[in-house]
Structures are given as C-alpha cells and as structure tokens.
Amino acid sequence: MRCLAMLLVVLGALLGHSAQSDELRPGFLELRQTASDTYSLLFKIPARGDDLRLAIYIKLPLDTDDVTPPRTRFSGAAYIERRTIRRNGGLTGQTIGIDGLSGTFTDVLVRIESLGGAIQTERLSPTKATFVVETAPGAWVVAATYLSLGIEHILFGFDHLLFVLALVILVRDWRRVALTVTAFTVAHSITLAAATLGLVDVPGPPVEAAIALSIVLVAVEIVNARRGMRSLTADWPWVVAFCFGLLHGFGFAGALAEVGLPHHAIPIALLFFNLGVEIGQLVFVAAVLAAGWLFRHALELRLEPRLVRRAVIRLDVTAAYAIGTVAAFWLIERTLAYFA
C-alpha cells in the first residue's frame, strides 16, 4: 500500500519483538484492602531470566509495616513480589510511589481495591512516579483514567493495529474503510462489554492465538485481491471485520480484566475505555490513510498512471507478506505457549 504503511509494518514488527524487552513491558502493582489498616500487596515487574529484574521499588508511607515478609519469585519474564502490609489509619490520603521509575522507559499500572469494592487505577510513568490513594475516585477521574488506558492499549496493542492496518490495505477506498472500521468497532464493543460484565467467559490464550490467525488470514486476502482473485473478504470486508471484531473484543476484555472496573462506576469506566480504544484506532487509521495519499500523490508527480498502479500493488503485496510473517510468528508462539 502506501509509504507509511510499509514503515508501520516494519515498525510494528520491530516493536512487537522489542516489546519483550525489560524496559518496554509495564509493571503492575495491586493493593487489596483486607481490613481497615491491612492490605495484600502484589508487585509484578519485568525481568530477564531467573536473576535479573528491573531496578524499580515500591515506596510506601514511612509508618507502613510488613505483616508478612516479602515472598518473591521469578516467573517467566516477570519478577513477582507478594506481602501483607499494615498502616494505622489505612492508606487513604497517603502518597505511594515507585523509586527508580524515572530512570526507565516503562510504566507501572496500579490497582487499589478498598474494602467496599471501590477500585482506583493509576498509571505511573517516568514523569509521574507517585500518586495519592483516594477514598473513591470521582466520575471524571474514572473517565479520564479509563480513556487513557483505552488509548494506550490500542496504540501499544500491536496485534490489533496490524489487523486494522491489514484491513485498510485491503479496502483502500476511504468510504469502504470507514464502513469496515465501523463494523470492527461495533463488533468488538459488543464482546468487550459482554466479557467484561461477566456475561461471556472465553479463555485468554486461545483468543490471543486466534487473533494472530485472523491477521494472517487478512494478509492472505490482500495478496489474493492484488492478484485479481475475488473473495468474500475483498467484496464484503465489513462482514469479515465484524466477525473478527467479535474475536478482538475478547482480547480487549482480557486487558481490561487485568485492571478491573471500579464497582461504583462500571458503566463510566467501560464506556470511556471503549472510547479510548476507538480514539486510538481512528488516529492510527487517519495516519495510514494520510501517508498513503501523500505517497501516491508523490508517485503521480513522477510516474505515469500505469507505473503508479504497479508500484502501489507491489507495496501492498510486500506489506501483506510482512504482516502475515509477523502474525504467523505470533500464532506459533502463542499456540506453543498455550500447550506448554
């Protein structure tokens, strides 16, 4: 397809690989209140091997004590720490931070659950390494937090982005792109809501493998379409986008399940997470379409129409092979990990 399309494919492949490095994978801190002054603490951070972990550490209020000694272990690509802590008066209104975060490129997702079931979520970063524990976050705080989480999830969800990119390459025309992306949006909104609210329960690992397979299938359809072969995907891309969108919605729900929903504001959190996903998706599609138009316009200034069409088709096919290769690797990797 177009200039930036190829660039995004290569970048996606590189980032998909580099996202496995310590510095780019996010950490996770959970504080679950079990009594008025007692909390169960879980801290999970990126690691490499069985003895090398990212050098970031929890900074609790000074008068916080350990009820149980820390239990630590390395599991896969993560370092996991569990312990029980106590502070007279609880943690409400207190500042918690992550030491060493400013010297990394990673984020830490924080989830705090109170006795009453209220959930506070925060995203700490190298530029914001502390936060204040709240009694119950207000509606606007919940909305802003989950909107940000939705945008970040789609922009760093390289499998979802590759699927959307493949759809844009396959469809080409912006009107059909709009219809196709809308069908994808409606579909994954349905399954995201259903899975998050507990109406449907689908295991995560098979879903992740199936998402990779969906990307491979669309990449194959791009190649077939550019060779002049007719198919349902090329003729009715919005139908295929809707069907696969149902599948991708379960993937979004899996990410949201790790964060949890605030019991006092479930509709707001769910709505704004979904809006964040859509905003990120629209920004990505707009960037791809704009780059494609610029690239084609540049070719038209230098080449005759026949050569322009040939160049665009060649780039579409090359991009499809690149997308399919990355997705096939994910499919094999995720399938083997599931059975292992």
N, C-alpha and C positions, 0 to 999 in steps of 0.2 A: 504494500500500500504506500504509504507516504513517508516522507523524510523522518519525521519524529516517530512514526510508528515503528520503524526499524530500530531507532535509537531506544525507544521504550522497551522493545523486546529484549535487546541486549542488556539494557539496564535492569530489567526485571529478572533476567537470568542471573546476572551478577549479584543483584541484591538478594534474590532467592537463595543463593549459595552463601553470601556473606552474612545473611540474617542469622545464620547458625553460629556466628562468632560471639564471644562473650559480650562485646561492647554494644551490640545492636539488639540483643534479646532483652525484653523488660523483666524486671524483678516483680515480686508480689509480696505484700505484707498484709496479713489479716490479723485483726484483733477482735476476738469474740468475747463479749462480756458474759461471764458465768455467775457473777454475784455483784453486789453493789460496788465492791472495790477490787474485784478479781477479773482477770482476762486471760483467755487462752491465746497465745501468740504463735503465729506461723510466719516464717520468713523464708522465702524461696528466691534465690538469685542465680544468675548464670554461672556455670562452672565448666571446666575443661578437664576431662579425665577424672581421677579419684582424689586429687590432692591440690588442684588449682582452682580457686574461686575468685570472683570479682571482689575487690577490696572495698566493699561498702558495708556499713554497720548501722544498726538502729540506735538512735539517740532518744532515749526516754526521759521523762522528767526526773530530776535528781533524787526525789524521795520515792522512787519506784523500786520495789524489791522483787527478787525472784522467789517464787514459792517452790518451784521445782528447778533443778539445774537444767541448763540447755541440753537438749538431745539433738545431735547433729548427724547428718549422713549425706553422702553424695549419691544421687540417683539420676542416672543418665547424664544429661547435660545441665544438671542443676545441683546446687547446694541447698539443703533443707535444714532449717533450724526450728525446733519446737520447744516451748517452755510456757509455764504459767507465771504471770506477774501479778503484783498487788500494789495498789496505791490508795492510801486513806483518802476517801472522797471521790475516788474514781479518776478517770482521765478527762472528763468533760471540762472544756475550757483550757486544757493544757496543750502545750506545743510538743509535737513529735517530729523528728527529722531523720534524715539518712546522712550520716557522715561519709565523706569520700565521694558522694554522688557528683559533685561539681567537677571532679577530675575525670569523668567518664562521658560516654555518649549514650548512656542508657537511661530509661525511665523506670520508675517503680510505681506500680499500681497498688493503691492502699484501699482496703475494705475494712470498715469498722461496723460491727453489729452490736447494738445495745440489747439490754435485757428485754425491752419491749418490742424488739424486732425491727427498729429503725436502722437503716443502713446508710452509712456515709461513705462515699467513694471519693478518692483523690488521686491525681496523677502527679507524682513528684518527678522532677527533671533536674538536669544540671543547673538550670537557672532558678528553680524553685524546689528547694530541698527540705522545706518544713511546711507544716500545716497545723491548724488548731482543731482539736476534737470538738464537734458541735453536739448539742443536745439532740436536735432533729433538724436536718438541713431543710431550709425553706424551698418552696416550689421552684423559684428562679435558680437557686443553687443547683437543685437536682437537674433542671432543664439544661443549664449550661454545662454541667459535668457530663451528662449522657450525650448531649450534642457533640461535645468534643471527643468523647470516646467513640462515637459512631464514625466521625470523620477520620479519626486516626486509624480505626480498624480497617476501613476500606482502603485508605491510602497506603497502609502497610500490609494489607492482605493481598500479596502478590498473585495468589491463585485466582482470586476474584477479579483482580484487574486484568490478568491475562485473558480470562474468559470474556470480559467486556471488550477488550481490545480485539479479540478474535471476531466477535460479533460485528464490531464497527468495520473491520477489514472486509468481512464477508458481505455486508449490506451496502456499504459505500454511500448511497444517496442519503442525505441528511434527514429527509422526511421519513424514510424507512428506518433509519437509525433511531429517530425519535420514537416511532411506534414500537420498535423492537426493545429498546431500553425501557420503555414504559411497561411493556409486558413482563420483562425481567423484574422490574421494581414491584409491580403488583404481586407477582408470584412469591418473591422472597419475603415480602411484607406479611403475606398470609402465614407461611410456615414459621417465620421468625416469631410472630405473635403466638401462634399455636404451641410451639415448642417451649417458648419462654414461660407461658402461663400454665404449662404442665398438661395441656390437652393432648399432646403427642410426645412420645418419647422414642427418639431414634439414637442409637449408639454413635458416638462421635467418630471413631476411627474408620468405620466403613463409609461414612458420609464424606470424610476428607479424601478417601481414595476415589470415591465416585465423582467428586468434584474435579479431581485431576483427570479422570476419564472423560468427563464432559468437555474439558478443554481440548483434549486430544481429538475427540470426535468433530468439534467445530473446526479445528485446524485442518483435518482431512477434508471437510466440506469446502474449505477455502480453495484448496488445491484442485478439487474436482470441479468447482464452479469456474475457476480460471481456465480449466481445460475444456470448458463448454459442456460439461455434464450437468444435467438437470437433477434436482433433488428437492425433497420437502424442505430441507433447511434453507436452501437458496431461494426457493419460491415463497415459503411461508416462514421466514426467520422468527417472527414474533411468536409463532406457536412453539417452536423449539426453545426460544428464550424463556417462555412461560414455564414449560416443563422443567427445564434445567434450573430456572429460578426457584422453583419449589425446593429443589435439592440444595441450592446455595443458601436458602433461608435457614436451613438446619445448621449450616456452618456458622452463619452469623449468630444463631441462637446459642451455639456452643461457646462462642467467645463471650457473649453476654452472660451466660450462666456462671462463668468464672468470676465475674464481677458481682453478680447478684443484683436484685432490684430492691429499692427501698420500699418497705411494706406500706408506708404511709403515702407513697406517691408512685405506685406501679404504673398507672396509665401515662403519667407525665414522662417517667423515665423511658418507658418503652417507645412512646411517640417520638421523643427527641433523639433517642439512639437511632431509630429508623430514619429520621430526618437527617441526622448526621451522615449516615451511610449514603443517602441519596445526594446530599450536597457534595460529598467527596467523589461520588460516581459521576455526577454531572460535570464537575470541574475536570475530571480526567477525560471524559468523552469530548468536552469542548476543546481541550488542549490537543487531543489527537486529530479532531476534525480541522482545527485551525492550522496545525502543522501540515496536514495532508493538502489543504487548499494552497498553502504557501509553496509547498514542494511542487505540486502540479503546475501552479502558475509560473514558477521558475523554469520548469521544463518547457512549457508552451512558448516562452520567450526565446528559446534556443533551438527547439526541435520542431519538426513538422508533426501534425496530429498522429500519424501512424506510428512514429517512433515514440511519441509520448505514451500512447496506449500500451505499446510493447514494454516500455520501461516500468510503467505502473504495474502491469501484470507480473513482471519479473520480481518486482519488490514485494508484491502481495504473496507470491509463492514462497519467496525466501523467508518472509516474516512468518508464514504459516508453518514452514518446516522448523523454524527456530522455536515458535510457540509450542508446537507439537513435541519437539525434543525435550524441552523443559518439563512439560506436563507429563510426558511418558516417564521421565525420571522420577517425578513426584509420585506417580501411580505405583511404580515398582517399589520405591522407598516406603511408601505408606502401607502398601499391601504386605510387604515383608515385615514391617514393624508390627503390624496387627497380629500376624500369625506367630511372630516371635514372642 
